[in-house]
């Protein structure tokens, strides 16, 4: 359990001394997106390994180490109860989203993570604003949520395949813009 995993004094000490060192040459800062910053996916190399050149056993060892680090960071996130983390995965069907969730988040406490899958909207979801079903799954303070598909997909698919009228998808687009482009204004 996250709560009570170690004594309060020990946890404060661990929070103050936990150091996370990535291997030299690994560049994660370039993947950070600041609020309001534009993202240009055509400028991102899909084969980027962020400087990690290991193979086989090296990959397994690094994954194990990073999973343990993620577990510790999740514990800190929960204990501090100040911030929230939302991971949004977007890929075509069979694009590996579920595999990423299983591999990357296998070391975290399942009580502190929720995975939201967004398929065809239910009748209840259709009775609400476009982003309603996403807003209700946004993590609270100290929580981590993973969205398996983004709110943009519903907008894009419906527009490209002409599943809804133009005024409908335009209204949904405006709703996303009003929410600050994230769909997570709550």
C-alpha positions in Angstrom: 0.0 0.0 0.0 1.1 3.5 -0.6 -0.2 4.8 2.7 1.9 3.4 5.5 4.5 1.8 3.2 7.1 3.3 5.5 6.8 5.6 8.6 6.0 9.2 8.1 9.5 10.3 9.3 11.2 7.8 7.0 9.0 8.9 4.1 10.0 12.6 4.6 13.6 11.6 4.7 13.3 9.5 1.6 11.5 12.4 -0.2 14.3 14.7 0.7 17.1 12.4 -0.4 15.7 10.5 -3.3 18.0 11.1 -6.3 17.2 9.9 -9.7 20.2 9.7 -12.1 19.6 8.7 -15.7 22.5 7.1 -17.6 24.8 9.7 -19.2 23.7 10.6 -22.7 20.0 10.1 -22.0 18.1 13.3 -22.8 14.7 13.5 -21.3 14.3 17.2 -21.0 13.6 17.6 -24.7 10.4 15.6 -24.3 8.9 17.9 -21.7 6.1 20.0 -23.1 5.4 23.3 -21.4 1.8 24.7 -21.2 0.9 26.5 -24.4 3.9 25.0 -26.2 3.2 23.7 -29.7 4.1 20.1 -30.5 5.3 19.2 -33.9 5.2 15.4 -34.2 6.9 15.5 -37.6 10.0 16.8 -35.8 10.1 13.7 -33.5 12.1 10.7 -34.5 10.0 7.6 -33.8 13.2 5.5 -33.5 14.6 7.8 -30.8 16.1 5.9 -27.9 16.9 9.0 -25.9 20.6 8.0 -25.9 20.1 4.5 -24.5 22.1 2.1 -26.6 21.8 -1.1 -24.5 20.5 -4.4 -25.9 19.0 -7.6 -24.4 20.1 -7.9 -20.7 21.0 -4.2 -20.6 17.4 -3.3 -21.6 15.9 -5.6 -19.0 18.1 -4.3 -16.2 17.5 -0.7 -17.2 13.7 -1.3 -17.4 13.8 -3.0 -13.9 15.7 0.0 -12.5 13.4 2.5 -14.1 10.3 0.6 -12.9 11.6 0.7 -9.3 12.3 4.5 -9.7 8.8 5.0 -11.1 7.4 3.1 -8.1 9.3 5.4 -5.7 8.2 8.5 -7.6 4.6 7.3 -7.5 4.9 6.9 -3.7 6.3 10.4 -3.4 3.5 11.8 -5.6 0.9 10.1 -3.4 2.6 11.2 -0.1 3.0 14.8 -1.1 -0.5 15.0 -2.4 0.2 18.2 -4.3 0.5 17.3 -8.0 -1.2 14.9 -10.4 0.2 13.0 -13.4 -1.8 12.3 -16.6 -0.2 10.2 -19.3 -2.0 10.2 -22.6 -1.2 7.5 -25.1 -2.3 7.8 -28.7 -1.7 5.2 -31.4 -3.6 3.2 -34.0 -5.4 0.0 -33.0 -2.8 -2.6 -32.2 -0.2 0.2 -31.9 1.1 -1.0 -28.6 -0.7 1.2 -26.1 -1.7 -1.7 -23.8 1.8 -3.1 -24.0 3.3 0.2 -23.0 0.9 0.4 -20.0 1.9 -3.1 -18.9 5.6 -2.7 -19.4 6.2 0.8 -18.2 3.8 0.8 -15.3 4.2 -2.8 -14.0 6.1 -1.7 -11.0 3.7 1.0 -9.7 1.1 0.4 -7.0 -2.2 -0.4 -8.9 -4.1 1.4 -6.1 -2.6 4.6 -7.1 -3.1 4.3 -10.9 -6.2 4.4 -13.0 -6.2 3.5 -16.7 -9.0 5.0 -18.8 -10.0 3.4 -22.1 -12.1 5.6 -24.3 -14.0 3.5 -26.8 -17.3 4.4 -28.5 -19.2 6.8 -26.2 -22.0 5.3 -24.1 -25.5 6.8 -24.2 -24.8 8.5 -20.8 -21.6 10.0 -22.2 -23.4 11.3 -25.3 -25.9 13.1 -23.0 -23.0 15.3 -21.8 -20.5 17.7 -23.2 -17.8 16.2 -25.4 -15.0 16.3 -22.8 -17.2 15.2 -19.9 -16.1 11.6 -20.0 -12.4 12.6 -20.0 -12.8 15.2 -17.3 -14.3 12.7 -14.9 -11.2 10.4 -15.3 -8.6 13.2 -14.7 -6.4 12.2 -11.7 -6.8 14.0 -8.4 -3.8 15.2 -6.4 -1.4 12.5 -5.6 -2.8 10.3 -8.4 -1.5 8.9 -11.7 -3.9 8.3 -14.6 -3.2 6.9 -18.0 -5.6 7.6 -20.9 -5.5 4.9 -23.5 -6.4 7.2 -26.4 -6.9 11.0 -26.3 -9.9 13.2 -26.7 -8.4 14.4 -30.0 -9.0 11.0 -31.6 -12.8 11.3 -31.2 -12.6 14.7 -32.9 -10.3 13.6 -35.7 -12.0 10.3 -36.5 -15.4 11.8 -36.6 -14.3 14.6 -38.8 -12.2 12.6 -41.3 -14.8 9.8 -41.7 -17.7 12.3 -41.7 -19.4 10.6 -38.8 -20.8 13.8 -37.5 -21.8 17.1 -39.1 -19.3 19.9 -39.4 -21.0 22.0 -36.7 -20.7 19.1 -34.3 -17.0 18.6 -34.7 -16.3 22.3 -34.8 -18.2 22.7 -31.5 -16.1 19.9 -30.0 -12.9 21.5 -31.2 -13.9 24.8 -29.6 -14.6 23.0 -26.3 -11.1 21.5 -26.4 -9.6 25.0 -27.1 -11.6 26.5 -24.2 -10.2 23.8 -21.9 -6.7 24.8 -22.7 -6.0 22.2 -25.3 -5.5 19.5 -22.8 -9.1 18.5 -22.1 -8.1 18.4 -18.5 -9.2 21.8 -17.1 -10.4 20.3 -13.9 
